[in-house]
Amino acid sequence: MLLRPNPRKDSMTNKLTMDQLGDLPIAQSLDKPLDHLHGLQEEISAAEAKLKSAKAWLSAALDLRFKTDAAKLRKDAGKDFGTVRLEKAEADERFLIECDLEKKAEWDQAKIGSAVLELQKLGEKPREYVETTYKVSETKFKAWPERIRKLFEPARTVKPGAAKYRITKKEPE
């Protein structure tokens, strides 16, 4: 009789870690106990939270250190947004710091609608100035009367999103 190792017993001593993932074919995950996959999921969640916090800290530190110089360079260049480059030297090293302040325009949809109507009244063709995007809430779509849904169904495509799995340890009953 061939004896096979007990994966439950091994799960206590040989946990799967993020560092092992690059060398492990995904197909081998089929042989891993759920306890390993659960532990890996927990490790990745903790790493994501730690990384997010570290990125936020570094971003705030860089902003605190360089925003005044970057704002001055932008002002001297006559611009409110965009990329400026700072040169800094410390000890024996020289650094180039690129400071990019992106412009984020937000448009009031109701006011754009009013402006489009005004364009039409002036005899202009709104399509030459603005692009129109239609959005349909899936929740509202499902609540529409069938005759209206049928009008829109040819324009609707449903595609699957990415599957998400979460392993949760259950307490013994």
Rosetta blueprint (number, residue, H / E / L):
1 M L
2 L L
3 L L
4 R L
5 P L
6 N L
7 P H
8 R H
9 K H
10 D H
11 S L
12 M L
13 T L
14 N L
15 K L
16 L L
17 T L
18 M H
19 D H
20 Q H
21 L H
22 G H
23 D H
24 L L
25 P L
26 I H
27 A H
28 Q H
29 S H
30 L H
31 D H
32 K L
33 P L
34 L H
35 D H
36 H H
37 L H
38 H H
39 G H
40 L H
41 Q H
42 E H
43 E H
44 I H
45 S H
46 A H
47 A H
48 E H
49 A H
50 K H
51 L H
52 K H
53 S H
54 A H
55 K H
56 A H
57 W H
58 L H
59 S H
60 A H
61 A H
62 L H
63 D H
64 L H
65 R H
66 F H
67 K H
68 T H
69 D H
70 A H
71 A H
72 K H
73 L H
74 R H
75 K H
76 D H
77 A L
78 G L
79 K L
80 D L
81 F L
82 G E
83 T E
84 V E
85 R E
86 L E
87 E E
88 K E
89 A E
90 E E
91 A L
92 D L
93 E E
94 R E
95 F E
96 L E
97 I E
98 E E
99 C E
100 D E
101 L E
102 E L
103 K L
104 K L
105 A L
106 E L
107 W L
108 D L
109 Q H
110 A H
111 K H
112 I H
113 G H
114 S H
115 A H
116 V H
117 L H
118 E H
119 L H
120 Q H
121 K H
122 L L
123 G L
124 E L
125 K L
126 P H
127 R H
128 E H
129 Y L
130 V L
131 E L
132 T L
133 T L
134 Y L
135 K L
136 V L
137 S L
138 E H
139 T H
140 K H
141 F H
142 K H
143 A H
144 W L
145 P L
146 E H
147 R H
148 I H
149 R H
150 K H
151 L H
152 F H
153 E H
154 P H
155 A H
156 R L
157 T L
158 V L
159 K L
160 P L
161 G L
162 A L
163 A L
164 K L
165 Y L
166 R L
167 I L
168 T L
169 K L
170 K L
171 E L
172 P L
173 E L
